[in-house]
């Protein structure tokens, strides 16, 4: 039961962050968006550790990886300025 709750909370975090970005309630993919994506995807991965699904696990790991690459690219761009 707790794993299901964690997974649903993670999904809600990721979806809410994406909705706020698309609905222009956030100007850019800032710290709140990035944090919600990483934490939400991590919670989904915790849930998947109990109810394993390879495709969903790959998707969440990729989502975290893409988010981290975005953070690194943004940091590089800010350091150049």
Beta strands, then each sheet from edge to edge (+ up, - down):
end
